[in-house]
Amino acid sequence: MVQSAVLGFPRIGPNRELKKITESYWKGKASVDELLKVGKDIRVANWKLQKEAGVDIIPSNDFSYYDQVLDLSLLFNVVPERYTKYDLPLLDIMFAMGRGLQRKATETSKAIDVTALEMVKWFDSNYHYVRPTFSHSTEFKLNGQKPVDEFLEAKELGIQTRPVLLGPVSFLLLGKADKGSLDLEPLSLLDKLLPLYKELLTKLQVAGATEVQLDEPVLVLDLEKSAQSAIRKAYEYLGKQPGLPRITLATYFGTTLPNLDSLKKLPIGGLHFDFVRAPEQFDKVLNIIEKDQVLSVGIVDGRNIWKNNFAKSSELVGKAVSKLGSDRVVVATSSSLLHTPVDLENEPKLDPEIKDWFSFATQKVKEVVIIRKNVAGEDVKAELEANAKSVASRAASKRTNDEAVQKRVASINEKLSTRSAPFAQRLAEQKKVFDFPLFPTTTIGSFPQTKDIRINRNKFVKGTISAEEYEKFINSEIESVIRFQEEVGLDFLVHGEPERNDMVQYFGEKIQGYTFTINGWVQSYGSRYVRPPIIVGDLSRPEAMSVKESVYAQSITTKPVKGMLTGPVTCLRWSFPRDDVDQKTQAMQLALALRDEVNDLEAAGIKVIQVDEPAIREGLPLRAGDERSAYLRWAAQAFRVATSGVQSKTQIHSHFCYSDLDPSHIKALDADVVSIEFSKKDDPNYIAEFKEYPNHIGLGLFDIHSPRVPSKEEFISKIENILKSYPADKFWVNPDCGLKTREWDETRASLTNMVAAAKHFREQYKK
C-alpha cells in the first residue's frame, strides 16, 4: 500500500510560541522548565496534527530550540573548547554557540565572554544554520540522546515516528575547520564519526524505532569523487549493521543526477528525492531503486506556498507505482516544511480568491494524504474537483498580468544597467561632495526596534492612531537615532528604519503585485522569524516608498544620511515567488520599481543610497554550469538596473551577509561601497580574496546577532588583521548587519568602541 510521509514540520508554533518563550528565557524572565514545556507542547501538537490528518510516516527530532544542525553538533560533542570551560548546562552551551554569550562575574560564577560560531545560509534557502566547527582535538561522543527522547515522547502518545537526522557526510561537508586547525579536512573525520551514528541508531532501535530518515542534502551539490565515495562508505557501513532501524536516505533542493551512482545498490531501506525542484531526475532515479527498496516521491513543495496540482502529482506518483508496486512508493513533501508558514487558517484577512491559491504547512500535510489516497484508488473526488478549480482560477486570473510592466521589462538593455562613468571617476566626484576621512564609519541601516515602536506601528495598522500621529512618532524616532549617531561620531548616518517591519515586507507592501499575511511566519534562524510577502502578479511601484523618511532625516543633520532600500534579488528571494513566471523576469520587474525609487531619492537630495543584496549569493544555483552563469549575469544586471540611473557624484552602497561570497560576484554589481559580514570568519585567506576588489569595502567588525559587546581593543585587533591584507584607503568601518534585533545599551557600547577604533587608526595613518 502506498504510504504518505512528511520530512519535517515547522517548530515555531502557530502563534510563534517558541520565539516568545526562548527570548524570555534569554532575558532571564522564564525558567528552563517553562522553556522545555513550551517545546514539548509544540512537538505534541505537531505530531497530533499529522496523525489526525492521516500521515503514515511522521517525523520526530525535527524540533529545535535554535537550529537542527547546531543540535547535532552538541549531540556529537562537536563543541569547541571555548564553550565548555564555563560549566554551562548543555542547553546554554548550545545557545552560546548559536548567539554568543557575555556575562559579568558574580559571587557564584565567573565572567563569560564567547563569540558565536559562524552562521551561513542553508543551501539556497533563507534559513540559516550554525556551521559545525571541527578541530584536531574534536572527540566524538554522545551528549545526551535528544533524538531518542523525542521519539519516546511521541511513542507515549501512541504515535510511531521516524526520527530525522542530518546524515554523516552532509554534517561533515557543511562544517569547517576551527581556527588553529585550518589544515583539517572535515571529511577525514568520517571514520571516527560513523560509530557514533551506529551508537545513536542502536539506541533508537532499542527505543522501538523501525525506520530513520538520514538527510544528505549535499548530494545536490557538485561533489568531488572523495565525497561521493564517502556517501557509499557511510551507508554501506550503516546499512550492513545488524539490528539497526531501516534507513531512508533523503535528498532535496535539486537534482542528484551527477551523484546518482553513489546511491546505487546501497544496503538501505529507501531513497527520497525532490521532484518539485528537479523533476528531470525522475526516470533515472526509478532505474536505481533496488527490489527491496522504497522510493519516497517528494512531490508536495516544502519551499513555496502554492497549492499542489493533484492531477499532475498523482500522475507522477502513479508512474512510480506502476514500475515499483504500491508497497514500495511513498508520497512525501519535497523537503521539510520548515520553510513554509504553519497554517493558512490563521489568515482571515487574505483576499478569498488569492487565499484559495495557497497551501501552508498544515494544508501541505493534507495534500500529501490526498495524493496518496488518490493513487491508492480511494474516493477523493470532491478534493480533486476543488483542487482543479483552484488551479484553473489562478491560471485565468487577471491579477497576475500587467501589460505595461511586461513592456517595460522587455525594453531593458545594457545602457540602462550601466553607470555613466567608471568607479575611479565617480570616486573623484564623490570625494568633492563628502570629503570623507580615512576609515569612514557607518552602520548597515536599522537600529533597535523597541517595544514602543512595535506598539505604535500596531496602533497605526489597527487604526487607533491617525497617519499624522504615526508620522510624528516616526519622525521623533528618526531624530533620536540621528542625534545618537552624531553623538557617537559616525560619519555616514542612517535614519534607523523605525517605520519598517521587515526589509522586504515593508517595500512589498508598497509594490503592486504583492500580497501579505498576518501570521505567515517562517524561521530564518534562532528566534528570528520573517513573514515573507507573496508575489502573485506583475510588479510595479505606484508611488515613492521611502523618500519622505530619508528627506526628513537628512533635513535635521549636516552629515550625509543614506537612503536605504532592499535590492531586487533580495526582494525576490525573501518573498514567496511566483512559480508560473521565471525568476529573472520577476527580478527585473523589481529592479525597475527600485530604479524609480533610487532616482526619486537622488532628486530629493539624498546623496548616498544603499541598496542591500544579502540574498544574492543565496540565489546562486547549487551546481556550476550554464544555469549558474546565467543567474550571475541577470542578478548583477538587476542590481545595476536599479542603481545606474543616478549621477556619478551619488554614492551607491550595498550590503551582503551570511554567505560564502565570491569577489567577482560583487564586482559585477559595480557599487561604490559594499559592506560584508565578516566578524565570524576565521579564515585569513577570506580577506586576501577581496584585496584586488577595485571599489571600497567594509568588512563587518561585530556580530549583530549576538548580545556581546566587543571592546575597543578587540576592534583594533580585528582592523589590524584586515589591514595586513587590505588597503587602508579602501576600508570602511561598520557592523556585520543591521542593528534591529539588538538592545540600545549593546548598540551604544558597540558603536562607541567601533568609532574609537576607527579614530585610533586615523591617528596612526596620519604619521
Buried (B, 14 or more C-beta within 10 A) or exposed (E): EBBBBBBBBBBBBBEBBBBBBBBBBBEEEBEEEEBBEBBEBBBBBBBBBBBEBBBBBBBBBBBBBBBBBBBBBBBBBBBBEBBEEBEBEEBBBBBBBBBBBBBEEEEEEEEBBBBBBBBBBBBBBBBBBBBBBBBEEBEBEBBEBBBBEBBBBBBEEEBBBBBBBBBBBBBBBBBBBBEEBEEBEBBEBBEEBBEBBBEBBBBBBEBEBEBBBBBBBBBBBEBEEEBBBBBBBBBEBBBEBEEBBBBBBBBBBBBBBBBBEBBEEBBBBBBBBBBBBBBEBBEEBBEBBBEEBBBBBBBBBBBBBBBBBBEEBBEBBBBBBEBBEBEBBBBBBBBBBBBBBBBBEBBEEBEEEBBBBBBBBBBBBBBBBBBBBBBBEEEBEEBBEBBEEBBEBBEEBEBBEBEEBEEBBEEBEEEBBBBEBEBEEBBEBBEEEBEBEBBBBBBBBBBBBEEEBEEBBEBBEEEEBEEEEBBEBBBEBBBBBBEBBBEBBBBBBBBBBBBBBBBBBBBBBBBBBBBBBEBBBBBBBBBEBBBBBBBBBBBBBEEBBBBBBBBBBBEBBEEBBBBBBBBBBBBBBBBBBBEEBEBBBBBBBBBBBBBBBBBBBBEBEBBBBBBBBBBBBBBBBBBEEEEBEEBBEBBBBBBBBBBBBBEBBBBBBBBBBBBEBBBEBBBBBBBBBBBBBBBBBBEEEBBEBBEEBEBBBBBBBBBBBBBBBBBBEBBBEBBEEBBEBBEBEBBBBBBBBBBBBBEEEBBBBBBBBBBBBBBBBBEBEEE
